[in-house]
C-alpha cells in the first residue's frame, strides 16, 4: 500500500478515520498543520482523525522530495537511455547530502512563518517605478541576470558587458564590479548571506567571488569544466553546494567548501542544452529546463537521478521557479501562458495569460511567503496566488494581476526580476538596457 500523497510505501503508515486513505505520517501531519484538510478529498481533517498503524518499518528503494508526487515517473529504461553518468558522488558525499537535506527540511518546516511585515495586496497594488541605476556599460547594453541578498540589502547583476556588479540598495552605490569573464555574464547568485557571489558566463566558465573584510569581492576560483556557454548557477539551500548548467547538455555539482567538482551528469542524447537550474527549497531535488524544449526535469540531488520528466509547455521553457513553501512550481515559455503547478499532484492549477502571447516571458519569481508571483516579459505583471493559512499561503490564485507595469523605460523586455524582502519591491532589468529598475511601495 502506498501513501496517497507520495505514492510510495510509507515508513510510518497512518490511516484517516474519515476516508480510509493511507498516508506517510510526516507528510499528512505537515499537510494538516498547513491546511487542516485531506489532500485527496478536500474534507476537514485533524490530527485526531489519523491512526498510526502498528507494523514493522518498510523502506522504499527510491527517494523523492517530501512534497513531490513521483507517481508519473518515466520508466527506468527510458531515463537511463537519455542520461549518461560521467562522474558520480562518492558514497560518503551522497550520505552527507542526504543527511543535510533531511535536516534542512525538518528545520525549515518547523520554523517557517509568514512575516508580519509582508506587504499587503493594496500595498503591492500601489507599487510605483522608484528609480533606475545604470550599473553596466551602456556601449554593451543588456542585464541578463540578478539576485538579491536581503540580509545585507545588496543586489547582484550580470551583464552583456562581461561584468557582474554588486549594488547596495540603501545607499544607491556600487560596492564591487566583478571583472574577469571574457563574455557575457548569464547567471549570478549570492551565497552565505552575501559573502559569496557565483557567476556563470558564455565564456564557458564559472567564477567564485568572495567578500573581503573591506566589503569588495575578489575572484577566488575559476571553474572550467563546461565545454559550452554556462546558462545557470544555483546554490543549494544549505549553502554547501553549487550546481552549474550549460548548453553543453550537462550539469556539474560542486562542494563550495573546497570548490571542487564532485559530480557531473550529461544528457546522453545530446539534445537538452540546459538553460536553467533551480533548487527546491528542501534541497532534495532541483529542476532544469533546456533551451529549445518544452520540458522540465527533476533530479534527485544525492543520487543524481532524473526522477521525473514533465512536459510543461509546447514551446521552449524560458524560466522555472519553486515557491519557498515547496508546494508549487511556476514555468514560463516563449509565446505561451505561464503555468502554476501543484507539485504534490503534478498538475496545472492555474495559467496566467500574457497580454501579448507572441512575446517571450523570460522570468518568473515568487516572493518568500509564496503569496505573490511576478512575471516578466514585455511587461511586468504581479499576481496574488495565495490565501493565508497560518504559516503558509494556500493556492487561491486570481487570473487578474494586482498590478502591471507596461510603460517602462526602453529596456527591450524584462530579462530577469526578483522580489525584495517582504515584497516591499521588485527589482528588474532588461535585454536592451544597462539599468537596474526598482518598483516599490
N, C-alpha and C positions, 0 to 999 in steps of 0.2 A: 504493500500500500504506500502511495506517495503523498507527500504534503500537497495540499490544494493550492499553496502559494508557489512553492519552489519546484513542484513536480518531481521531487527526489525523496528517497527513503529518509524519514526523519530520525535524527539521533535521539531526540527526546520527544516521542509522539504524544500528542494530546488530541482529544476529540471534542467537538462542540455538541453540547446537550440539545441545542435548538435545531441544528441542521444535520448532525451526524457526520460532518466533514472532519477529515483528519488533517492535522497541521503539525509543523515543527514548532515546538513550544516557544522558542526565542522569537520566531517570525510573527506568530499570531499575537503574542504578548505585546510586541512592539506595535503591531497594527492596531490592536485595541487601544493602546495608550495614545496613539496618534489620532485615530478616527472614531473609536467607540462603536464600530460596526463590523459585520462579517465582510471580508474582501470578496467573497463569491456571491452571496445572496443579497448583500446590502442591508440586511436587517440588523437591529441593535444587538450588540454583543458585549459582554463584560467578562472580567477575569473569573467571576463565579460561574460563568456558563461553560467553562472548559474543564475537562477532566484529564489528568495525566494518566496514560496507560502504563501499567507496570509490566515492563518487558525488558529483555536483555538489549543492550545497546547495539544498534545496527549502523554500520558506516557505509557510506556510498563511495564508490570508486572515483567519482568525478566531483570536483568542487566548483562552485559558482558564487558570484556575489550574492549577499543575503537577499536582495530585493529583485534580482534579475531572474525571471522565469525562463529557463532554457529548454522548455519542453519542445520547442520547434527548431532544435539544433539541426544543422546539416549532418548527414550521415558521416561517420568517421572516415570512410573511404574517400569521399569527395573532398573533405577538408585536407586530408593528407596529400591528395593529388595537387591541391592548389598551394600548398605550403611546404617549403623546404627549410629544415632547421640547419642553420650554418654554425651557430655557436650557442650552446645551452648552458644554463646555470649549473654550477657545481651543486650537489645536494645540500651542502651547508648553506649556500646562499638562498636556495629555494626555501629551505626551512625557516631561515631568518626572515624572508619576505612574508611568508605565510603568517608567522607569529606577529610581525609588525602590523599586517593588515587586520588581523583579529583584534589586537589591542587598540588600534586606531578606530575600528568600527565601534567597539564597546565604549570607548571614551567619548567619541563623537555623538553617539546615540544617547548616552546618559546625560550629557551636558548641553545638548542642542536646545537653544531657546531663541525666540524671536526678540530682537532688541526693542525696547520700549520707545526708542528714539527713531524707529523706522519711519520714513516719510509716508504720510497718508496719501490716498488716491488724489484728494484735492490738491495736496502739495505737489505731487508729480504732475498733475494737470497744469499746474502753474509754472512748470519749467520755462525758462527763457534762455536764449543764447547769451552767455555771460562774457565770453572772451575767446580770442583766438591767438595762439602763441606760435610764432614761426620758429621751429626748432631745427629744421633741416635746411640744406642748401636749396635755394629757390631755383638754381640752374638745373637741378635734377629733381623735379617735384615727385611727390608720392610718399605718403606714410603708410606702410604696409602692415604694421602690427603694433599693438600696445598692450601694456599690462599695468596694473595698479597695486601698490603695496599700501594698504590703508593705515597700517600701524605707524608709518613714517610720513604719510601724506606725499608719496612720491609716485611718479608715473614714468614708465619707460616706453619709448617708441623706437621702432625700427624703420629705417627709410631706404628709398631707392638710391640715395646718395652714398650708400655703403656704410653709413654710420648708425649707431644707436645712441639715444640721448636719455639721460636720467634727469627728470624735471621735478622741482619742488613746488607743490601746489600752492601752499600758503604764501610763499614769497614771490612766486611767479618767476623764479630764476632757474637756469640750468645748473645742475650740480656737476654733471660729467658728460662729455661727449666721448663715446666709446668708438675709437677709430682703429681699424685693423683689418676688417674684411675688405676683400677686393671687389666684391659685387654686392648687390642689394641685400639688405637685412630683411628676411621674410618672416621671422618669428622672434619674439622676445619674451622672457619670463623671469619674474623675481623668485628668489628662494631665500629661506632662512630669514624671514621678516625684512627683506631688503638688503641683507648683507651680501647677497649673491645675485648676479644677473647672468642669464644664459641667452645667447643669441645664435640663431641659425641663419645661413646665408645661401645665396645662389652660387657662391664660390665653393660649395660642397663641404664646407667646414662648419663646426660648432665651436663657439668660444665661450669660456667660463670666466667671468669677471668677478673679482671680489673687492669688497669695500675696504678702503684703508682707514686708519684711525682719523685721518683728516676729512674723510667723507667722500673722497673721489674713488673711482673704480679703475682697477688695473687688471689687464688680462693675465690670468694665471695658467691657463692651459688652452690649447687648440686641439680639438678632436677631429681627426681627418679620416674617418672610416667609411664615409659615404663616397659613392662614385658619380653622383649627380646632385642637383640642387636640393638643399635641405629646406623643406617647407614648414616643418613644425618642430618645436621643442616644448616639452611639458614636464613638470616636476611632480613627483609623487607626493600625495598629501602628507606623508611622514617627513618630507623634506630630505630624505636619504637617497633618493634615486632620480634618475633622469632618463627620459625616452626621447629619442630623436627620430623623425620620419622623413623620408626622402623620395624624390622622383625616381630613385634607382630601384624602387619596389622592395625596399627593406626598411625595418626599424631597428634601432640599436638601443641597448639598455646599459646604463652606466651607474656605478656606485659613486655618489658625489663625494664621499669622504676621501676616496683615493683618486677620483676622476678617471677610473679605469673601466673599460668595457667588459661587461660580464655576460652579455648575451646579444645575439643578433638573430632576427628572423627575416627571411626573404620569401617573397611570394613566388612560388615555383613556376607559375605560368607567365610571369613577367609582364602582366597587363595592369597590375594595380600599382600605379605610381602614387605613393602616399602623399596626400596634400594636407592632412590634418591629423592630429592626435590629441586626445584629452583623457585624463584620468577620471574615473568615477570617484566621488568624494570618500568612499570607504577604502579605496586603494586596491581592492581585489581585482578589478578589471580596468581596462582602458579601451576607448573606441578609436577607430581610424576610419577615414574616408579616403577615396582615391580620386585623383584628377581624371575627369572624363567619364566617371562611372557613378551610378545612382545608388550604390550600396554602402552600407556601414558595417564594419566588422567589430566584434567584441573579442578581446583577448584576455585569457587568464594570465595574470601577471606572473605568478610563481611558476606556472608550467609552460608559459609562452605558447599556449594552445589557442587556436582560433575556435572559440566556443559557440559562436553564432555569426551567421551572415544575414543581415537584414536588408531586404530590398526596399530601401526607403523612398526612392524617387525614380522617375523615369529618366530625368536629366542628371547631369553631374552635380554631386553634393558639394557645396562650397563651404559649409560651416556646420559643426556639431557642438553641442554643449549640454553637459549634465546639470540638473538643478542641484543645489547644495544639499537638499534633503534626500537626494539619492533616488527619488522615485520617478523622475521624468527626464526625458531627453528631447531637445529641440534640434531639428535638422532643417537646413536650408539648401535649396538647389537653384541653379540658374533657370530663369524663366518658369518657375513653379512656385506654388504655395509653400509657406513654412509649415512644418508639421510638428505637433507636440505628441510625444509617445509616452504611454504608461509602461514602465519597464517591468512591472510586476506581471503584466499580462501580454506584453509585447503587442500592443495595439495602438492605433492612432486615436487620440481622444479629442483632438482639435486641430483645425487647419486655419491659417491666417493668410488671407488672400492679399497679394501685393496689388497696390493700385495700378501699377504698370507691370503686367505679368510678363512683358517682354524683357523687363530689366532683370539684372542679376542681383539677387540678395547675397551679400558677401559675408555677413557677420550676424550672429545671434548671441545674446548673453542674458543670463538670469541674474537678478540681484541676489545677495547672500541669503535672504529669507525664503526665496522661491515664490514670492508674491508677484513679482513683475518680470516681464520678458521684453527686451529691447531687440528690434530687428532693424538692420541697416542695409540699405541698397541705394537706390536713387534718392531715398529719403530715410528719415529715422522715425519709426513708429514704436510706441511703448504700450504694452497691454497689461492689464491686470489678469493674472491667470490663477490666483489662489484666494480661497476664503479661509479666514483664521480658524484654526483648530488647536488652540493652546500653544504647543511647541513648534508646529509646522504649519504650512499652508496647504490645504487640500485643493485639488484642481477644481476650479469653478470658473472657467475662462469665459471671457466675452469676445465676440468676433469684432467688436468695435474698439479701436485704440483709445487709450486715455488721452494721448496727445500725439501729434505728428509734426515733424519739422521737415518741410519741403523747400522753404525759401531760405536755403543755406548759402554761405559763400561758395564760390565756384570750386568745389573740391573734386568734381569728377566722379561722384558716387562714393558712398561710405565703404571703406576697405576694412575697418575694424572699429569696434566700440566696446565699452565696458562700463558697468555701473560702479560708482564710488560707494563709500561707506554709507550704510543705512539708506541707500537710494537717494542720497542728497544731490547727486549729479550724475550725468552721463558724459564720459569722455569719448570723443570720436575723431576719426581722421579719414582722409580721402586719398584716392589714387592719383589725383592730378594737382595736389597742393602740398605744401610743406608745413601746414599748420596743425596744431593740436587744438580741437574745438571743445568747449565746455558748455553744456546745457545744465543749468542748476536752478535750485529753488530761489 
